[in-house]
Amino acid sequence: MTSPTGTTASAAELRTLADEFWESFLAAHPGFATVMGDRRYDDRLDDLSPEGRAAWAAILQQTLGRANALDPAALSTPERVTRSVLIEEAEGQLGALRTGVDDWSLNPIDGPQTWIV
């Protein structure tokens, strides 16, 4: 049984995974980081190159694999929610990357030209 404070090895791994995902997300989306008040990435733009997309996809795949490997039974209810959100977010972002939407979407109101912060 998991303690309410989440002291199991699975809980610790989940915290580490969530923290790593957040830091990776901010690094991969520097404009978003700036909007959130994190000024560490103010000298960068999102890397929309094929290499940048592949690097982000690799992080998402790794996050997905690690989150799926965690046993939900070893987690508290809030931790299970966090695990589920990580899985859903990684799957959703991987799906969006796989569409190649940036290659074929033309939107003068919210296209890549507007993403430069």
N, C-alpha and C positions, 0 to 999 in steps of 0.2 A: 504494500500500500504506500502511496506517495504522501509525504508529509505536506501540510498546507504551505510550508515555506519553499517547497520544491527543491529539496536537497539531494534528490537522487542523481545518479550519473546521467540518466536520460534528460533530466531537467537541466543539468549543467551544460550538456551538449546542446540542448535546444537554445539556451541563452546565448551560448557561443555562436551558434549558427545564425540566430536572429541578428546578433550584433554584427557579425561578419557580412551578412546580407545587406544590412542597412548601410554599412560603410562602403561596400562595393557599389550599392545603388547610387549613393551620393557621388562617388568617384566617377561612375559611368554617366551620370546625369548632372553635370556641374551647374547647369542653369537652375535646375530644381534645388540643388544644394544652396545656391545663393538666395533663392526665394525663401527657403526655410531658415535663412540667417546664418548658414555655415559658409564662411568666407574663404575656406581653405582652397576652393577650386575656382576662384574668381578669374584666374588666368587661363581658363580652358573653356572649350565648347564641347558639346556631345560629339563623340567620334562616330559619325554615320558611315564611315568607310566599311567595306566588306570585312576588313580585319577587325575593326572595332565592334561590329555586330557579332562576329564570330567569337571574340573574346567575351562579350557580354553573354552570349548564348552558352558558352562553356561555364561561366559562373552560375547561370540559371540551372543548367543541367546538374552541376555539382550540388547546388542548394536543394534541388528536387530529390536527388539521390540520398543525400544525408537526411533530409526531413522524412522521406518515406522509410528510411531505415530505423527511425525512432519508434519504439513500441508505445502506442498511445496508452496502453494499460499502465505503463510506468509513469504517466504524467497526470498532473492534476487537471481539473476541468479547464481552467484558464490556459494552462500549457497546451492542452489538446487543441484549443482554439487557435493559439499561436502557431502550432504545427500545421493545422489545416490552412490557415491564412498564408503561410510560407509556401505550401504546396500549391494552393490556388494561384498565388501571385506568380510563382515560377512557371507554372503551366501556361497561364494566360500570356505572360510576356514571351515565352518561347513560341506560343502559337502566333502571336503578333509578328515576331521576327520572321517566322517561316512564311508568312504571307508575302513578305517583300513589299509591304504597302508603300514604303518610301520610294520604291522604284516605279510604281505605277499610279500613285495617287497625286492628282493635281488639285489643289485646293488653295485659291488665292487668299482665303480668309485664315485658314489654319494649316498651311503647308509648311515644309521645312524652312522656307524663307522667314517665317515668323518665329521660329524657335530660337533664334539668336537673341540672347538676353543682353 
